[in-house]
Amino acid sequence: MSVIDTYLKSLSGVERDTIQHMYSIVRQLVPDTTEEMSYGMPAYKYKGKGLVAIMANEKFFSLYPFSSIKKLGVDVSQFECTTGSIHFRPDQPITDNMLREIIEARKQQIAKN
């Protein structure tokens, strides 16, 4: 069982459904990722670099693109953000299209390095 599958099994209800859905989009967009631990989180890696991790926290979900949020060039102003994470709730999720933008931006960053 992969690290992401193991993590998903530890969740229930809306947490599992939300993260599982988001990770399915990652798999569709970047099928040649690997599932590994990165910074203590189950994550997808692309070309050996962190692509994205999505975690459920006590009060919200967090998406970690392993990059400065500002450098992604995606408008996430509707969400609370730190330098390296985007926080969201089930009632105000990251849309599928926004997730695609974030993943594509991160793929481009990785390709440049």
GIFEN-V794263 format. One record per pair of residues at least 6 apart in sequence whose C-alpha atoms are under 7 Angstrom apart, sorted by sequence separation. I is the first residue (numbers start at 1). J is the second residue. D is the distance in Angstrom with one decimal. If there is no record, write none. Layout:
# GIFEN-V794263
i=I j=J d=D
i=I j=J d=D
This chain:
# GIFEN-V794263
i=36 j=42 d=5.8
i=37 j=43 d=5.7
i=44 j=50 d=6.3
i=45 j=51 d=4.9
i=55 j=61 d=5.7
i=56 j=62 d=6.5
i=80 j=86 d=6.2
i=81 j=87 d=5.9
i=88 j=94 d=6.8
i=36 j=43 d=5.5
i=44 j=51 d=5.5
i=55 j=62 d=5.3
i=79 j=86 d=6.6
i=80 j=87 d=5.4
i=8 j=16 d=5.7
i=35 j=43 d=5.8
i=36 j=44 d=6.3
i=44 j=52 d=5.6
i=54 j=62 d=5.7
i=55 j=63 d=6.6
i=79 j=87 d=6.2
i=35 j=44 d=4.7
i=36 j=45 d=6.9
i=43 j=52 d=5.8
i=44 j=53 d=6.5
i=54 j=63 d=4.5
i=79 j=88 d=6.3
i=34 j=44 d=5.6
i=35 j=45 d=6.3
i=43 j=53 d=4.4
i=53 j=63 d=5.9
i=54 j=64 d=6.2
i=33 j=44 d=6.0
i=34 j=45 d=5.2
i=42 j=53 d=6.3
i=53 j=64 d=5.1
i=33 j=45 d=5.4
i=34 j=46 d=6.6
i=38 j=50 d=6.9
i=41 j=53 d=6.7
i=52 j=64 d=5.5
i=53 j=65 d=6.6
i=33 j=46 d=4.8
i=52 j=65 d=4.4
i=51 j=65 d=5.8
i=52 j=66 d=6.4
i=69 j=83 d=5.9
i=51 j=66 d=6.3
i=68 j=83 d=5.5
i=69 j=84 d=5.5
i=50 j=66 d=5.7
i=68 j=84 d=5.0
i=69 j=85 d=6.8
i=67 j=84 d=5.9
i=66 j=84 d=6.6
i=65 j=84 d=6.9
i=64 j=84 d=6.2
i=65 j=85 d=6.9
i=64 j=85 d=4.7
i=63 j=85 d=5.5
i=64 j=86 d=6.7
i=62 j=85 d=6.2
i=63 j=86 d=5.2
i=62 j=86 d=5.4
i=63 j=87 d=6.6
i=62 j=87 d=4.5
i=61 j=87 d=5.6
i=62 j=88 d=6.4
i=60 j=87 d=6.4
i=61 j=88 d=5.3
i=74 j=101 d=6.8
i=60 j=88 d=5.8
i=61 j=89 d=6.0
i=74 j=102 d=6.5
i=60 j=89 d=5.1
i=72 j=102 d=6.7
i=4 j=35 d=6.6
i=3 j=35 d=6.4
i=2 j=35 d=6.6
i=3 j=36 d=6.2
i=72 j=105 d=5.6
i=3 j=37 d=7.0
i=72 j=106 d=6.7
i=7 j=42 d=7.0
i=19 j=54 d=6.5
i=4 j=42 d=5.4
i=3 j=42 d=5.6
i=4 j=43 d=6.9
i=15 j=56 d=6.3
i=65 j=106 d=6.9
i=51 j=106 d=6.4
